[in-house]
């Protein structure tokens, strides 16, 4: 007998049995039992049909996925017709068997009826059709599988295939960078690399990075990569086994772009853990030349001359300095910068090195004397404008606008501070509101020593994607892209971006002439890295910041604070 999809659907597709069992073929045996398919002949035929037609899992294929039959269909070509044919043929055959066998009462009355032979023949035809349908379905499925594999291979080739192990990966980065322009430059440069490699990179910045990274480490949930403003903290994590050493090929690649000195800040015990990504010059004073000229002031050349000029400004009714040290859980670092800069002007580089390494105590006359000098300057009546009401409650960020608005005449801060001036602030163009910088004046040391800082990236996850991003951080491509995007975020043109780098292979034409001069200052002077950043984190990013803030607030004397800091130094 001829069996086709149309006749089977007409015969069985609209029946209650089909609707009941179309998605649950395994339950057909129970249905057959209740329908009276119980004698040995019928059981044998039923078992045969079930084993050949319904026992295998039926799948629907698309070019990219496989789903069990009965699930929601996927986009793409679906081979449903042959699958339906297979199921309907099986159901139809089972219905014919049930008719041939009947229930117990009917079987007794018709066991000798010649119609049984016809019914059995019809069942055989149905079984043959079911087997043919199964073979057709399997052939269609195999063709679909081959088509899906071919499509997947084409998609992989378009995305780089085996040559792009980064495709589909994601890398999470944290750090203290959080101003809009800086984040735009950082994330923008990362986005370009991510798009080139069909991956995802996302950055989260926080004012409380120093404390949050500790909590994440303790909880066992560190980011893949983090940006470290303190080499000392990177060294602590490296010594504790949290930060991973760089693979040799990453170290070799990054070393082509950075000096040995710059690489050294990420080296712990002869092993490279950090990749430098940013460099700042800290020994700078921001001012407005036109206002100075109008007031009859000249740039001082010595530290004592700077204090004399400050007192003259007060006598003239002007406020010399804008100062603020608030920075979330990092509050106090701006105070430590002043201490470090003056340490490099009152004492030798060797003395500074002994202090940052723990060989010279905070309670020594050298260090405690400098801390007192900073406090005496700031506490002089009329010396400081603090936009937040007090020095400790004024954010370090909130000093650019009052300088531009004439609330003060000077602000001592690093090269990155150019990112915090109001958008459109003119630079070195001779206009009344234009800003410029002069080098924090020389003190008692000769030759002068300038203070520098920077950030490094360290990795907590060992994966090809993480190492690729780490290598990218140390590349000129990253620096060039970040500079251009950060400049654009500040308004474009010849503005100060706030991003500077000692990467030796960048396109210097992307930087403003003033920013280019920062590297000239570093090249022409002896340099030292930020002292608190070099110290163990419990000291440099801990008690030094905390006790510095306490001294500024008048909550601790220099002697009291120095004793607490010295006691916190790891033994």
Secondary structure, DSSP 8 states (H G I E B T S, - for coil): ----HHHHIIIIITSHHHHHHTT-GGGHHHHHHHTT--SHHHHHHHHHHIIIIISS--EEE-SS-EEETTS---SS---HHHHHHHHHHHHHHHHHHHHHH--HHHHHHHTT-THHHHHHHHHHHHHHHHHHHHHHHHHHHHHHHHHHHHHHHHHHHHTTGGG-TTTT-EEEEEES--SHHHHHHHHHHHHHHHHHTT-EEEEEE-TTHHHHHHHHHHHT---SEEEES-HHHHHHHHHTT-S----HHHHHHHHTTS-HHHHHTTEETTEE--EEEEEEE--EEEE-HHHHHHHT----SBHHHHHHHHHHHHHTT---EE---B-GGGTTHHHHHHHHHHHHHHS-HHHHHHHHTTSS-TTSHHHHHHHHHHHHHHTSTTSEE-TTSSTTTSBTTTTHHHHHTTS-SBEE--GGGGGGS-TT--BSSS-TT-BEEEE--B-S-SS-EEEEEEEEEEESS-SHHHHHHHHHHTSHHHHHHHHHHHHHHTTSTT---S-----TTS-GGGS-HHHHHHHHHHHHSEEEE-HHHHS-HHIIIIIHHHHHHHHHTTSS-HHHHHHHHHHHS--
